[in-house]
Amino acid sequence: MDSSTNVKSLSHLFPSMITRTPDIGNDKNFDDTLQEQLPPNHGIDYVIIFRYPTTTTTSDRHQLEQQVIHGLQSLTSKLTRAQLYFEIKQGQESGTLLVLVGCPQSRLYKEYKAERTRDFLLGISLDSTHLSGNTVINKDALKSSSSTFGQDFSEANRLRLIYDILTSSESNGGADISPHIDPFVESIMPLHNDEFNKKWISTWSKKWLIDNDDLCTIRNHFGEKIAFYFAFVQFYFLWLTIPAGLGVLVYFTNSNAISISYSLSILVWGITFTEMWKRKQKELAVMWDVLNCSKHEKRRAAFKGDTTVADQVTGEEMPFVSTWKIILRRVLAIPGVALGAILLLFIVTFVFMLQLFLHEYYTGPFRSILHYAPTIGYVLLIPTMSGIYSTWVRLLTNWEMHKTETSWEFNYTQKIFVANFLVGYLSLFFIAWIYIPFGDHVLPYLIEFNISHEHQKVDFQRLRDQLVYFVVTGQVVGFFTEMVVPYLMAWLMPKAKKFMSKVVHRHSSENQSSSTIKDKNISSSLLASPSSSSSPSAVAPLSHDDPEFIKKIYKEVGQEEYNIYTDYVEMIIQFGYVSMFSPVWPLTALCCLANNWIELRSDAVKICKYTRRPSPLRAESIGPWLGNMETIVWLSSITMASFAYLFHPTTNIHSSHVPIYSLLAILLSEHLYAGLSLAIRSIISVIPNWPDVMIKKEDYRMKKHWLQRLGDDTKADEVSKHDPMAKVWDQVDLASMTDIGMQFIQNHFKSS
């Protein structure tokens, strides 16, 4: 298929796109397969949201217009050089253009070949057959949505390759487009596949358990990063049945005190769970052919450097920043993170102290109403402040100048974990280690200041009540904010926008129409620019005028970005409740088990209906979250020992010796944790692991394949003709040498 045919193949979809004729090779089997597998959404792979300000002073208006036009021309020039199709449409909101992007098949094939070669060199894929020049793409494998191997051109991989083209540097053949560097590019988003979403939600709503085929379906549609999240939640859900079952038994047999045996069981469970998840995620990485994909650390578009230097391995010109400058920025970012964490700490402490005062001491007016004030504070104030903190640390992490996405994600994740650790656990630690041991010392001060109260003696039940609040009430509130609020907003916002548009149209119809003309003129000036005038269809009418499809685009553009960090944080913090605090309330794991069954399905609905579709990304694990879980398990050894001692019926919690004995108990428990970890890892390492066998098998097959290809007998024959040793040994009768040797032996024995 030549380049002109390639353009024609999608001409009925994109008659007004600005194109550059691809000039690369082709593969008929590949092309025929993708002809049958035309992507959904009318061939649109991505939507680039181009947003520019509309409120300026008169003196700056012309300057702003020129900046916007220049920004749009720069964007379209990048798309043209990257050999991508695109079309520009007016956005629903004033000052917004939507650039609809499609990818030619030949350009996609070029990116596919480059990635496969890179994967082979980095050890991500051990399949070397694609390098032999005889690439054959199996059509049945392309159409299958549940195959565990060979899904090179699933919808997720197609979108991921196109996203790489859009965001890679121009030196690597990409468009180098990013919200971090292009001034008016707000976001790059794929469109939802409504048919898949409907089928997925319908299927999951009827299933009790999610199997590997379901995970592969997610992987083939949303990419490995999203699939790993769902795989982790499903794996965690199944493992929760152990502490849930034990917890029910302990609750009905030993409900008034902490069970030491149950605490030890939870510690063993936490260690075993994290070790088994390591094996599980390695199995998935091998199954999905993404093992070692972290070796390809993609450079962040925002990392431009102060200068460029040649890469020591590839020789490619790469951005460079002095090491001292990067270290200095990261050191200076620590106080910024600490400041945000301290402010969040004060707010959480204030809300908790308010809750404690209103619940335990306050007996004044409106007591029954004020009793709910802390709950309202947690629902409204804490999430808002956490969101502000997340935005703050994102800015700090960007300022730290991380070269790769892996480095950026690790540092951002750790900062997010710190905030949610404080929100989730601070009040529980405060009650267990400060309020219960020393809370009764507050009573004399209340009497001194004539503050009436109905306070009873502080005991273990106060800690349990707080934990129940977080596990039950907190999860109910979380479900409400994740599912009910977005549903209401999705229902109310269109009505509100429609009403506001009528008001604006009534009072400023002339301004609105002139603004619309202005936006269209900008698009027209671009289409007539020298960079695009070579396209004969550049001034043709816009193509995608289906009102329902335009409505779909507007709806998805108006949604929020999907934030996988929020979902991971929720699960990891919940894991901490089970690991560190379930001995306080043994039904914790049971409540989390029920919540996670709903969570698996509600997260699917959230991704499909209430957020933009995430760009598919590769991953070989859940990333830094595993390290956070291991930290929580270690902390559980501390809480287990301290709670077991502090809340034992024989312990006088007000004794002066309590701090010393508590530290001794913690020290003993930490040693126990180290011993159990070593023992459990040793036992698990003995269990056969099929991914290791598969890796060795594929490695051996690959080496054998290339050794066979390197074998050449003609060279050996040529060398043998000029062998000087042959002239010496040609006179020796090799066939008779054995008989001569046997004759020597017989003569020896006859003579002896």
N, C-alpha and C positions, 0 to 999 in steps of 0.2 A: 504494500500500500504506500503510495508516494504521499508527499506532503499535501498536495492539492486534494487528494481523496480524503485525507485526514480532516481537512477543514470542512469539506462537504458533509462528512459523516454526521456532524452535529449542527449543520447550518440551519436546519429547520428549528433548532432550539435556540441558537444564538445568532440571529441574522445581524444584530447591531454590535457584536463584540469587536474589540480592537485586537487583532491577532498578529502574531509573528509566525511565519511559516517554519515549522519544525524541520530540522535538517539532520536528523539522526536516523540510525538504522531501524529495522523493523523485524518483527517476528510474526509470521502469518497465523500461527496457532494462538499466540497471545492476543493478536488483534481480533480474530474471529470469536474468541471466548468473550472478550470484553464487549464486542458488538452485541452478543446475546445477553450480557450482564450489564446493560445500561443502568447507571446509578439512578436512584430515585430523585424526587424533587426537581423534575424537568432538567436533569443534568447539572444542577447547581451543587457544587461540592461545599463551598464556603461562602459566607457573607461577611464582608469587611464593612464595619460600621465607621463611617467617616463623618465626624461631628465637629462643627465649627461654631464659634460664638456668634450670636445675632444681636446682642445689645452692645453697641459701641457709640462713642461720640461721633459727631458729623465729621470732624477733622480726621479721625482714625478710620473711617469707614472704607475709604478707597484703599488705604494701606492694608487693612484687614482682607479686603476682597482679593488683592493681589497675592497676599500670603496664602489664602485658601486655594486660589487657582494654582499657584505654584505647588502647594502641597498635593493637590489632586493630580496635577501633571506628573509630579515625581512618583506618586503611587502607581499611576497607570503605566508609566515608563518602566518601572520595576516589574510589573506584571507582564508587560510586553517582552522584556528581555528574558524573563523566565519562561517564555513560550506558553503562557496560560491564556485561556479565554476569559473574557469578563464583560459585564454589562452594568451600566449605572442606572439606578432608579432613585426617585425622590423618596426620602424617608417619611414616616408618618408625622414626626415632630419637625418643627421648623429648625433649620440649620443642620439637617441630617441627610446624608446621602448613603445609599446602600449599594456597595459594589458586589455584584453577584459573580462568583468565580467558578469556572469549570476548568478541567484539565484534559488536554488531548491524550489520546491513548498512547501515542508514541512518546510523549513527554513522561507519562507515568511509567512506561516500560523502561525508559532510560534511568529514572530514579530507582526503580526496582532492581535493575542490574547493578547499579552502583552500591545500593544497600547490601545486596547479597554478597558482593565481593568484599565489602568492608566487614560484614558479619563473619565471613570465612577467615579473613586475616586476623580478626580480633578473637576468634574462638567462640563467637556467639552461636554460629551455626556450623556444624561439622559436615554438612552436606555440600560436597564439592562438585556435584554433577553439573551445576549451573555454569561452572567455569569452563566446561569442555567445549562449549559452542553448540551443544545439542540440546538446548533447553526446550523442554516440552511441558506445558502447563495443562494439567489434567482438568478437563471441563467438569467431570463429576465432582472432583475435589472442590472446585470453585463454587459449585452450586450447593454443596452440602453445608449445613449450618452447625452440625454437631460432630464433625470429624475432629479428632484430637490432634492430627498431624497434617501438615501440608496446606494450611489455610493461608497461602501467600496472598491471595486477593479476596479475602473477606472484606466486607464493607469497612470494618475498622482499619485494616491495613491499607486499603485504598485511601481513606481519609488521612491516615497518619502520614503516608508518603506525600500526599499533596500538602499537608501542613508543613512537612519538612521543606518542601519546595518553597512555600510561602515565607518561611521564617529563616531558612539557611542563608548564609552570607552569599553575596553575589560571586565571590571567588570560587564558591562551591557549586555555582549554577543556580542558586536560589534567588528569591526576590528580595530577601533581606527586609521584610516588612514586620514591624512589631509595634505594639502600642507604646513601648518604652522609647522608641527612637523616632517614629513618625508622628509629627506634632498633632495631627487631627485624626489619627487612627485610634479609635476608642477600643475596639475589640475585633477579634477574628473568630467567627463561630460557624460550626456546621449546622445544618438544619436537621431537625428530627425526622426520622422515618416513621410516620404515623402508623403505617400498616404494621411494622414490627412492634412498635410500642403497644398498640392495642392487643396484639397477639400475646406479647410477653406478659402484660398485666393480667390478661384473662387466664393464661396458663398458670401463673404463680398463685393466683387467688384460689385455685382448685387443688393445689398440691400442699402436702404437709411438710415434705422435705425437699430440698434442692439437691440434685445430683450433679455429677460431673458434666453431663450433657448440657444441663442448664448453665453451668459456669462457662462452658465452651461457647454457648450461644451468646452470653454476655461478652466474652472475650472477642468473638468475631464481629460484634456490633459496636461495642464501646471501647475496646482495647484492653490490654492486660492490666493497666493500672486500676481501672474500675473493677475488672474481674477479680483482681486480688483482694479488693476490699470485700466484695460479696463472698468470696471464698473464705476469707478470714472470719467474717461474721457467722457464716454457716458452720465452720469448724468450731468456733467458740461456742455457738449455740448447742452443738452436740456434746461438747465436753462439759457444758454447764449441768448436764443431767446428773453428773456424779456428785458435785457439792449440793445440788438441789435435793437429791434423794437422801443424802446423809443429813442435810439440814432439817428436813422434815422429821426424820427420826429423832434427831437431837432436840428439836423444838418441843416435841411432845413427851420427851423423857427427862429433859434436863433444861427447862426453860428459864429458871431463875438465876442461873450462874453460867459463867463461861466454861465450856467443856474443853479441857486441855487436849483430849484425844481428837476432837473435831478440829481444833486449831492446828494440830500437827498434820491432820489429813488435808486441810486446806493448803498448808505450806507445801506438802508433797505434791498435791494437785497442781499448784501454781508452777512449780519447777518442771513437772512432767509435761504440762500443757505447753509451755514455751519451747521445750526441747522437741516435742512432737510437731509443733507448728513449723519449726525449722525444717524438719524432714518433709512436711506436707508442702511447704512453699517451694522447696527444691524439686519435688515431684512435679508440681504445676509448672515450674520454670522449664523443666526438661520436656514435659508434655506439650507446652506451648512454644517451644523452641526459642526461648528468650534467656536461657541461662548465660550469665556473664554479659548481658546487654548493658550493664552499668559501666563496662569498660569503654563503651562509646559515650563519652561524656560530652554532650553537645554544648558548644559555647553559647552562653547567654547573649541574646541580641543586645541587651543593655550594656554589656561589657565591651567598651570601645578602646580602652587603654589610652595611654599618653603617646604611644608610638607603636610601630610594628617591628617585629623581628621574625627571622626565619625559624620555624619549628625544627627542633633538633632531630626529630624522627622523620617527618614527612617533607620538610623543607618548605612548607607552605607559610606564607606571610601571616603572622598572627598578632593580635593586639597584645601590647605589653605594658605592664605597670610595675614599678619597682616594688620589691618585696616589702621594704620598710614602710612604704605608703599603705599597702594593704594591711599589714600588721597594725600600723598606727590607727587606721580607721576602725578595725575590729576591736582594738583595745578601747578606743574612745566610745564605741557603741555600747560597751558594757554598762557604763553609768546611765545611758539612755534607757536600756532595758530595765536596769534596776529601778530607775525612777518610775517607769510605768508600772512595774510590779509592786513597788511600795504604795503608789497611789491606789492601785487596785486592792492591795492588802488593807489599806485604811478603810476603803469603802466596804469591803466584805466584813471587816471587823465591826464597823459601825452598824451595818444591817444586822449582824448577829447579836451585838450588844443590845440593840433596840428590841430584837425578838426576845432576848433573855429577860430584859427588864419588863416588857409588857406581859410576858407569859408567867413570870415567876414572882414579880414584886408589885406591879402596878395594880391598884384597886380603885382608881379614881373614875371620873366621868368617862362615858363612852368606852368603857373597858371592852365590852363585847365587840364593838366595831374596830377599835384599835388593835384588837387581838389579831386581825388579818393584815395589818399594815406591813409586817415583815415579809409575809408571803408575797404581797404586791411588790414590795421592794426587790425581792429576789427575781420575780417575773419580769419586771420592767427595768430596774436600775442595773442589776448585775449583768444581764446580757448586753445592755447598751454600753456599759463601761468595758466589758470584754471585747465588744466590737471595736471600740475606740482604741483599746490596747492592741488588738490585732492589726489595725490599720497603721498604728504607730510603729510596731515592730517590723511590719512589712517595709515601711519607708527606711527604717534603720538597716534592715537586711539588704535592701537595694543599695544603700549608701556604702555598705561594706565592700562592694566591688567583687562579688564572687564571679569567678571565670566560667563556671559550669552550672547547669541546672541542678545537678546532684548536690553540689556544695551549697547552693542557695536553699534548696529544699530542706536539707539537713538542718541548717542553722535556723531557718524560719520555723521548722517543726519544733525544735527544742525551745524556742522562745514562746511559741503557742502553748506548749505543754506546761511550762512554768506557770503561766497565767491560769490555766484551767486546773492545775494542781492546787493552787491557792483557793480558787473558787469552790472546788469540790471537796477538799479535805480540811481546810483550815479550821472551820468551826468544830469539826469532829475532834481534831487534835487538841483544840483549845478546851473543849469540854472534858476530854479524857485525862489530859495531863495538867490542866490548870484549874478549871472550874470545879471539878469533882473533888480533888484533893484540898483546894483552898477556898471553895465557894462559901463555906459556912463562916469564914472570917469576915465576910461582908456584912453579916447581920448586926454586929455591934454598931457599925457606922450608920446603918439604917435607923436604928433606935436613937442614936445620938442626934440625927437630923430630923427626928420625928416623922419618918416616912412609914406610913402604914403599909403592911404587906401581908400576903397569905403564903409566904414562902415556907416550904417544908424542907426537911433535911436533903441535901444533895446526895444522890446515889446513882448507881449504875443505870437505872431506868431512864435518866435524863439523856444519856448518850444513846441509848436504844431508840428513844423517841426521835432524836435528831436524825439518826440513820434512816429510820422508817420514812421520815419526811423527805429526805433526799432520794431514796430508792423508789418510793411509791409516788408521792406528790410531785417530785422533780421530774420523773419520767412521764407522768401524765401531762404536766405542763409542757415538757419538751415535745411530746406528740402533738399537743394543741398548737404550739408555735410553729412546728414543722409542717403540719398537714392542714389544720383547720384554718389558721390565719392565711396561708397562701391561697387556699380555696376561696375564702371570703374576699381577699384582695383581687383574685382573678375575676371574681364576679362583680365586684364593686368598681374597680378601676376603669373598665371600658365605659361604664355608665357615667362615671365622673368625668372622664375625658370627653365623652360625647356632649355632656352638658356644658363643660368649659369651652369646647370648640364652638358651640352655638352662641355662647356669650361673647367670645372673642370675635366671631364672625359678625355678630350684630353691631358691635361697637367699632370694629376696625377692619371691615371687609376690604377696604381699599389697600390698606397696608399689607394685609395678608396676601392679597392677590399679587401685589408688586413683589413681595418676598418670594412667592412661588415662581414668578417669572424670572427673578434674579437667580434662583437655584437652577432653573432650566437653562438659563444663559450660561451659567458656569459650566454645566455639563456640555452644552453645545460648543463653547469655546474650546473645551478640551478635545472634543471629537474632531474639531477642525484644526487642531494643533499640528505642527510638522511631524511630531513623533507618531501620529496616528493617521495622517491623511492618506497614507499609502493603502489603507484598507478600503476597498470599494464599497463595503457595506457599512462603513462607519457612521453614515448619516441616515441609515435605514430606521424605520420605526422600532421602538422598543418591543421586545418579544413577549415577555412573560406578563400578559395583561389579564390573566384569569383572576377575577376578583377574589375567589376563594383562596387561591395560592398567595396572592398579595396579602390578604388578611392573615394567612398563616405566618408569612415572613414578619409582618408587623408585630404579631403576637409574640413570636419567639424573640425578636429583637428587644421587646419591652420586658422580658423576663430577666431575672438575676443570673449571674454566672454560677455554675455549680461549684461548690467548695467542698472538695473531698476531705480537707483538713477538719472541717466541722464534724463530719461523720466519724472519722477516725478518733477524734478527741472524745466524742461521746462514748464510744466503745471502750477506749483505754481507761477513761475515768471510771466507767462502770466496772471494768475488770479490777480496778483498785478497790472498789467497794466490796467486791466478792473476796479478793485476796487478803485485804487488810482488816476489813470490818465485819465480815460475815460471822465470825465467832461471837460478835456482840448480838447479832440478830440472825439466827440460822436460816431464816426464810429469805434472806437477801438473794441467794442464788436462784431460788424458785421464782421470785418476782422478776429478776433479770432474764431468766429463761423465757417467761411469758412475754416480756417486753421485746426480746430479740426476735421472737417468731413474727411479731407484728412489724418490728423494725426492718426486717428483710424485705417485706412487701411494701411498707410505706416509703422506704428509700427508693424502691423501683418506681413507685408512683411519682415521687418527688422529682426524680431525674427526667421522667417522661413528660410530666405535665407542668411542673412549677419552676423549672430552671432551664436555662439554655443547655443544649446538648454539649457535653464536654468533648474537646478534641481528643481523639484516641492517642494514647501514649503507651510506650512499652515500659514494662517493669519486670523485675525478676523476684520481687519480694514486696513486703509492706513497708520496706525502708526503715527509717529511724524509729518507727513505732515499736518494733520488736525490742530495741534497746530500752525504750521507756517501760515496756512491760517487765523486762528483767529487773529494772530498777525498782518497780513496784513490788515484785516478788521478794526482793531483798528487804525492802521496807516492811513487808508483811512479817518477816521474822522478828523485827523490832516491835511492831504493834502486838504480835502474838504474845511475846514474852511479857511486855509491860502490862497488857490487859489481863493476862492470866494471873499475874501477881497482884496488881492493884485491885482487881475486882473479885479476888478469891474471898470466900466467906470468913476465913481466918485472919485476913489482913486488916490491921488497923491503919486505915488510909491516912490518918492524921498524925501518925508517928513520925518522929524526926529521922528514923532510920529508913523510911520508905524510899527516898531518892537513891541511897546507896544500894539497897537490895534490888531496886528496879534496874539500875545500871548493871548489876551482876547478872540478873536474869536476861537482860538484853545481850550481854557479852556471851553468855552460854548459848542463847538462841542463835546468834550469828555464827558461832562455831558449828552448831548443829546444821544450820543452813548450808555452810560450806561443805560439810561432810555429805549431806543429802544430795547436793548438786553434783558433787564428784561421783557419787555412787549411781545416781540416776543417769547421768551422761554416759558412764561406763557401760551400764546395762543396755541403754538404747543403742549405743554404738555397735554392740554385738549383733543386734537384729539386722538381718540382710536388708539392704536398701536398693531397690531396683533402679533408681536413677543413676547410682554409681556404676552399676553394671552396664546400663545403657550408654553412659558416657564413654566408658572404656571400650565397649563394643563398637561404637561409632568412630572413636578415635582410631582403633585398630583397622576398621574397614577403610577409613579415609587414607591412612598411611599405605595400606596394601594397594589401594586403587592407584595412588600416585606412583608407588614403586613399580607397579606393573606397567604403567605408562612410560616410566623412565627406562625400562629395560630395553636394550638394543643389542642383538646378537651380531649384526653386521660389523660393528666396530671390533668385536672380539675376534671375528674371523680374519679381519685385516691385520690385527696385531699378531696373530698366530703365524702369518706368512713370514714375518720378519723377526721371529723369535730366535736369538742366537743359541739358546739352550737346546732347541730342537735339533740343530746340527750335531751337537754332541751326543745326544741320547737316541738319535735315530738308529745308531748302530747296535743298540741293545735290544735283544729279543725279550720284550716284557712278558710275553705269554709263557716262556720257559723258565722264568725266574723262580716261580713257586716250586717247580720240579727240582731245580738245582738246589734250592734251600733244603728240600726234603732229603735229597741225596746226602748233603753235608751232615744232617742229623743222624741218618742211618749209619753212615760210616763211623760217626763218633761212638755210637753204642756197640758196634761190632768190634771196635778196637779196644774197648774198655773191659 
